[in-house]
């Protein structure tokens, strides 16, 4: 009974149609336990035979909130926060809640109310500081009944009957500091107007709710906006994308674009090539056309290009676009010819990942003076290849991904002079080789991950 003497912070009551007493809860009458949160899950009627002197938060889940249950709880007069999740609240229960409780926080998630009039009355009589409504059939007119004299925070999600009117009304509350509206149909101009009128209120909305981005919503895109609501990031995965998408959305300030596991046509690549502001582009595991990739050479500000595992019907014809400012290149599926390596030389590459379709001679020809990190993916690494890589370039970080490493006889410590770290990801390395590395290059940081 030590737990009872110290008091209980959280109590969860499970069951349906169960009458619980103090004995059932194993609470002794002396001393009286202190509860600050009580949760009822799936209970039609409950009799709580304890006296929670400091009960401040009550949560109902999947309950029928009737008059008897509410009367039992409000008799405590200490409830300051109420959460109703998937509950049906009867008319008399709403009336009792409105008249008897001094609630500061109210949360309603997917609930229903027998009386819309009593729900309005509840909102008007309570002096709430925080209100959260999710999947509730509340209207603009009902929300206007709220007593917002003390209201500081409001969260609204997927309440389909609410409009911009409710956002504007709540933003005018005298003490409001935070508004979070999800699932509200509006334009960027509407949102900017409300935000400019109430600069001291933090107002959050989902970019997918903006009418200007409806084309992106249809392809289930994730969007990032800057402070002025300019579209700066788009992520789309596993979709066949129509090239018209980027013609119907303002992408003039777009900096980051990820189209992973997508079917990317030549016209779409041409549209992407016209987005001059792009700094990072990922086409990982996507289907592309050799001719389409050439359009990317117009991206003069591109810093990061991810072509890992791209494929084409004519993969042998895939050619890397000329991008002088490129610093990070992921290209583990491209078969680099000597000519393609010559294209890399004028680039300011700092990171490069390569697949096994590259010859050692080509690696030696790579004259990327700023290259610091080299990742080899799917290679069979022997001593000759390791010497080729480390002698040809002053790389400080070498990454081996899905590689098979031979047993080696390493005896030249100068080989590792420039190498700071060796990362082994899902690669098999003989224990004797690892032991030699630790002995010949004791300052080398070796990280291994097999997941």
HELIX and SHEET records of a PDB file:
HELIX    1   1 UNK A    2  UNK A    6  1                                   5    
HELIX    2   2 UNK A   67  UNK A   74  1                                   8    
HELIX    3   3 UNK A   91  UNK A  100  1                                  10    
HELIX    4   4 UNK A  116  UNK A  125  1                                  10    
HELIX    5   5 UNK A  140  UNK A  143  1                                   4    
HELIX    6   6 UNK A  164  UNK A  171  1                                   8    
HELIX    7   7 UNK A  188  UNK A  197  1                                  10    
HELIX    8   8 UNK A  207  UNK A  209  5                                   3    
HELIX    9   9 UNK A  211  UNK A  213  5                                   3    
HELIX   10  10 UNK A  214  UNK A  218  1                                   5    
HELIX   11  11 UNK A  243  UNK A  247  5                                   5    
HELIX   12  12 UNK A  266  UNK A  273  1                                   8    
HELIX   13  13 UNK A  290  UNK A  293  1                                   4    
HELIX   14  14 UNK A  294  UNK A  298  5                                   5    
HELIX   15  15 UNK A  315  UNK A  317  5                                   3    
HELIX   16  16 UNK A  338  UNK A  345  1                                   8    
HELIX   17  17 UNK A  360  UNK A  365  1                                   6    
HELIX   18  18 UNK A  383  UNK A  392  1                                  10    
HELIX   19  19 UNK A  413  UNK A  416  5                                   4    
HELIX   20  20 UNK A  431  UNK A  440  1                                  10    
SHEET    1   A 9 UNK A  10  UNK A  14  0                                        
SHEET    2   A 9 UNK A  37  UNK A  41  1                                        
SHEET    3   A 9 UNK A  57  UNK A  61  1                                        
SHEET    4   A 9 UNK A  81  UNK A  85  1                                        
SHEET    5   A 9 UNK A 105  UNK A 109  1                                        
SHEET    6   A 9 UNK A 130  UNK A 134  1                                        
SHEET    7   A 9 UNK A 153  UNK A 157  1                                        
SHEET    8   A 9 UNK A 178  UNK A 182  1                                        
SHEET    9   A 9 UNK A 202  UNK A 205  1                                        
SHEET    1   B 3 UNK A  64  UNK A  65  0                                        
SHEET    2   B 3 UNK A  88  UNK A  89  1                                        
SHEET    3   B 3 UNK A 112  UNK A 113  1                                        
SHEET    1   C11 UNK A 222  UNK A 225  0                                        
SHEET    2   C11 UNK A 231  UNK A 237 -1                                        
SHEET    3   C11 UNK A 256  UNK A 260  1                                        
SHEET    4   C11 UNK A 280  UNK A 282  1                                        
SHEET    5   C11 UNK A 304  UNK A 306  1                                        
SHEET    6   C11 UNK A 328  UNK A 331  1                                        
SHEET    7   C11 UNK A 351  UNK A 355  1                                        
SHEET    8   C11 UNK A 373  UNK A 377  1                                        
SHEET    9   C11 UNK A 397  UNK A 401  1                                        
SHEET   10   C11 UNK A 421  UNK A 425  1                                        
SHEET   11   C11 UNK A 445  UNK A 449  1                                        
SHEET    1   D 3 UNK A 380  UNK A 381  0                                        
SHEET    2   D 3 UNK A 404  UNK A 405  1                                        
SHEET    3   D 3 UNK A 428  UNK A 429  1                                        
END                                                                             
